[in-house]
């Protein structure tokens, strides 16, 4: 038995002992999360690989080609954005949509998820906090069927056939999971995703988490302060994306100055700049008063770790009734206005 196995065995033993009360109370998700955390913690003691031998150019180039063939970027459904993301967000990457409250973060995430489902990808949409899974489902139905969300909620005449048709036409599958605010940490979310894939015998291609600021911080990080907590949540989501080899979209609030500003930047992120430091893609939602009155806003590409084009901005038109967003003909350019 190697040293790594010894540490793993000890970590699992401690996790099982600490889970006795949870077992008696039927809190099985907490047990699974604790065991997963123990496995993750003990992994650092496993003998690491030696890494890439840069002089072995043939192996390196072959790895590049194999990785490219195995990578399926998931489109956002916004052509001008997808062009600058090499077709969409890559597996293992974390993207953040940042905006003030009420500007359309959930609307944007629903559209990203709908675009993936229409394209044949399987999506897990996790809603945390104020928007229950039933309402999220209605928003997806509105987006995919064209029937106003309020008509679906009220059971208006004739909506059923349109929703059924839209569901049948969707090439991918969609799961919507609800958590109350601060009820789940990253490990518990990852455990749910693994169980979903195993139970349904399906590979999840895109994870949407609405939104990161409402994820519960791990127990051992609660004394670090809110700044550190939020940074650790993003680091956890980035690790989740990498381990499951799945792209993750989430959202985050901006600070107060962004509510009145017509522009948006990375410094507008709420509470912890570490949220954008540890993400791969950051898209801001900018809006001035005339845009707000006309149901428009701008997507601004604030960070793109692999593809560049930071500052690119595109005008968007939103329809809250049918939960749709679409780029207008106005490509604003590489510099945010």
ABEGO torsion letter per residue (X at the ends): XBAAAAAAAAAAAAAAAAAAAAAAAGBAAAAAAAAAAAAAAAAAABBBBAEBBAABAAAAAAAAAAAAAABBBBBAGBAAAAAAAGGEBBBGBBBBBBBBBGAGAAAAAAAAAAAAAAAGBBBBBBBBEABBAAAAAAAAAAAAAGBBAAAAAAGBBGAAAAAAAAAAABABBBBBBBBBBGABBAAAAAAAAAAAAAAAGBBBABBBBOBAAABBBBAAAAAAEAAAAAAAAAAAAAAAAAAAGBBBBBBBBBBAAAAABABBBAAABBGBAAAAAABABBBBBBBBAAAAAAGBBBBBBABBAAAEGBGBBBBBBBBAAAGBBBBBABBAEABBX
